[in-house]
Amino acid sequence: MQGEFDLKQGAYATQPGLFDSMVEKYRSDLSEFGGQCLGGSPSSVPWICGDTTYYWKQTYSSQYDAVYGAYKTKSAKKIFFVPFMTDENGRNVGTNEPSEDPDVADIGYYGAGGRTDAKTWTTADRKTHFGSWARRGIISDRLATAILVHAGRNAEFITGKQPDTVKPTGPSGEGTEREPEAPVSNRTLMSLLASGEDLASQGWRYYHKPASGDNVNKNIAEAVVSDAGATGGKALQLNKPENHIWFLEHDAAGQGVELLKKGGRVSVRFKLPGSLVPNQFALGIYWQLSSLPEGVTLAEEGNDMLMSFFLQTDATNLNAMHHKKPNAKLETFGVFDNGWHTLAFEFAGNNSIQVTPVLDEKRGTPFTLVKSPASGAADKLQLTGISKAATYTLLIDSVKVEVNNADIAA
C-alpha cells in the first residue's frame, strides 16, 4: 500500500514517475539474484500495489486519481493494482472508525471500538487505516489472489520445492538416485480470474461494440455471477444486447513474439449455459501481430494473426475452429453440454508456426498458422462474442497466457 502520504504533497503529480524509478532501481539492485526470481529475472516478479481506504479518495479526490489511478496502468511493467476500497457489493470496506469495526466481546473479537486513545490507536484519523476485520478478510483474500494470479500459480511457487528427478547412477543404468533438477517452468504473461480483483487491475478491458457509435465500457460488477463449479465460486457472464459484440481485451505488445520464440500456452476455462443452437458462435480468440519475428512468415492472404480461433456448434457438437480461408475445424468437444471446459492452444517455440489445440487437456492434431481474413486491434489479445447476431451467453472462469522461461532449442 503505497502513496497515501503522497496525496498530501503539493507535488503529488510527480509520484507516478518517481514510483516507476523506484521500482526500476529496486529491480536493478536485485539483478544479481535473478536466478532466485520467478521467471529468472527481478523484472518478471510482480509488484503488487494495494488500494487505500475511502477516506483518502473522499478527502483528496484528484490526488487519488493521479496517484492510485496511475497504478492501474502499469500492468505491462508487471505492476498490478489490487482494489480494497469497496467490497463486491460496492460498499466501503471498513476502517478503524469504531462504528465500522466494533468490538464483539461475546465472541472475543476486539476491533477498533476498544481502542480509545493514542496508546491503542495508530492515528486519531481513524478512517485513514483499514479495520482489523477487513485485514483478516477482504484485504488478505485479494492480496493472496493477486499473488497467485500474477506469480503464475505453478507448482514450484505453491510448494516451495522443485520436483525430484529419477535418473541412472552409472553407465549400466543399475540403481537410481533422486536429486533435485531445475524444472521447465512457465511465466505468466497475462491472466484473468473471475473471482479475483477487478478487470482493470488484472489488465483487462471489457466493452461492447454497438452497430454504430462509440464502444461502451462495462464494469466487472455487471458481469460477475456466482457459479459453484468456477474457481472461487465466481464467473464472468458475457452476453450483449442485439446488434452489439462483446469484447474482453488485454494489451499484448511484444508478447506474441515471445510465444513464437520460446513456446507457451494460451488457455480459457469456460462453459455455455442454455440450449444448443446449430451454427451459433460461442467465443472468438483473436491476437493480431504488428510484426512477426525475423524469418517467420505466414502463408495465404490476410492479416498476421497469432490467434484467430473460435468456438461454434453444429447440429450436435461444440467445435474449435480456425478462422481462415476457408474456415477449418480443428477439434471437437463432442456433444454440446452445459459443463465447464478448457480450450487451450500450445505454441511449439523456436519460431515455429505449429500450434497444438488442447481440449479438456486432450491434445489434438497440430496445425500450421496462416494469415486470416479476420482483423483485430494490433498487439492485443481479444476474446469476443464475434457476431452482432445472436450468440451463446458465455461464462468464463479464467484466462491464462504462459510462456516458457527458456528458449526452445532448435
CORKAPE-V370968 format. One record per backbone hydrogen bond with DSSP energy under -1.0 kcal/mol. CO is the residue of the C=O (numbers start at 0). NH is the residue of the N-H. If there is no record, write none. Layout:
co->CO nh->NH
co->CO nh->NH
//
This chain:
co->3 nh->6
co->5 nh->8
co->8 nh->11
co->10 nh->13
co->11 nh->14
co->13 nh->17
co->14 nh->18
co->15 nh->19
co->16 nh->20
co->17 nh->21
co->18 nh->22
co->19 nh->23
co->20 nh->24
co->21 nh->25
co->22 nh->26
co->23 nh->27
co->24 nh->28
co->25 nh->29
co->27 nh->30
co->29 nh->32
co->30 nh->33
co->32 nh->35
co->33 nh->36
co->36 nh->39
co->40 nh->43
co->41 nh->44
co->46 nh->79
co->48 nh->81
co->52 nh->55
co->53 nh->57
co->54 nh->58
co->55 nh->59
co->59 nh->63
co->60 nh->64
co->61 nh->65
co->62 nh->66
co->63 nh->67
co->63 nh->68
co->69 nh->72
co->70 nh->73
co->73 nh->76
co->73 nh->78
co->74 nh->77
co->77 nh->46
co->79 nh->48
co->81 nh->50
co->84 nh->92
co->86 nh->89
co->90 nh->86
co->93 nh->130
co->96 nh->99
co->96 nh->100
co->100 nh->111
co->100 nh->112
co->103 nh->106
co->103 nh->108
co->104 nh->107
co->108 nh->103
co->111 nh->114
co->116 nh->119
co->116 nh->120
co->123 nh->125
co->124 nh->127
co->125 nh->95
co->125 nh->128
co->128 nh->95
co->130 nh->134
co->131 nh->135
co->132 nh->136
co->133 nh->138
co->136 nh->140
co->137 nh->141
co->138 nh->142
co->139 nh->143
co->140 nh->144
co->141 nh->145
co->142 nh->146
co->143 nh->147
co->144 nh->148
co->145 nh->149
co->146 nh->150
co->153 nh->157
co->154 nh->158
co->155 nh->159
co->162 nh->180
co->164 nh->178
co->166 nh->176
co->169 nh->172
co->176 nh->166
co->178 nh->164
co->182 nh->184
co->184 nh->404
co->186 nh->402
co->189 nh->400
co->191 nh->398
co->192 nh->195
co->197 nh->201
co->198 nh->203
co->199 nh->202
co->204 nh->248
co->205 nh->217
co->206 nh->246
co->207 nh->215
co->208 nh->244
co->215 nh->207
co->218 nh->221
co->219 nh->222
co->219 nh->223
co->222 nh->236
co->224 nh->234
co->226 nh->229
co->229 nh->232
co->230 nh->233
co->232 nh->226
co->234 nh->224
co->235 nh->395
co->237 nh->393
co->240 nh->243
co->244 nh->208
co->245 nh->384
co->246 nh->206
co->247 nh->382
co->248 nh->204
co->249 nh->380
co->251 nh->254
co->253 nh->257
co->254 nh->258
co->255 nh->259
co->256 nh->260
co->257 nh->261
co->258 nh->262
co->259 nh->350
co->260 nh->349
co->262 nh->403
co->263 nh->346
co->264 nh->401
co->265 nh->344
co->266 nh->399
co->267 nh->342
co->268 nh->396
co->268 nh->397
co->269 nh->340
co->270 nh->394
co->276 nh->279
co->279 nh->312
co->280 nh->391
co->282 nh->310
co->283 nh->383
co->284 nh->308
co->285 nh->381
co->286 nh->305
co->286 nh->306
co->287 nh->378
co->292 nh->295
co->298 nh->370
co->302 nh->304
co->302 nh->371
co->303 nh->288
co->306 nh->286
co->307 nh->322
co->308 nh->284
co->309 nh->320
co->310 nh->281
co->311 nh->318
co->312 nh->278
co->315 nh->335
co->316 nh->313
co->317 nh->332
co->318 nh->311
co->319 nh->329
co->319 nh->330
co->320 nh->309
co->321 nh->323
co->321 nh->327
co->327 nh->321
co->330 nh->319
co->333 nh->317
co->340 nh->269
co->341 nh->359
co->342 nh->267
co->343 nh->357
co->344 nh->265
co->345 nh->355
co->346 nh->263
co->348 nh->351
co->352 nh->368
co->353 nh->347
co->354 nh->366
co->355 nh->345
co->356 nh->363
co->357 nh->343
co->358 nh->361
co->361 nh->358
co->366 nh->354
co->371 nh->302
co->376 nh->379
co->378 nh->251
co->380 nh->249
co->381 nh->285
co->382 nh->247
co->383 nh->283
co->384 nh->386
co->387 nh->242
co->393 nh->237
co->394 nh->270
co->395 nh->235
co->396 nh->193
co->397 nh->268
co->398 nh->191
co->399 nh->266
co->400 nh->188
co->400 nh->189
co->401 nh->264
co->402 nh->186
//
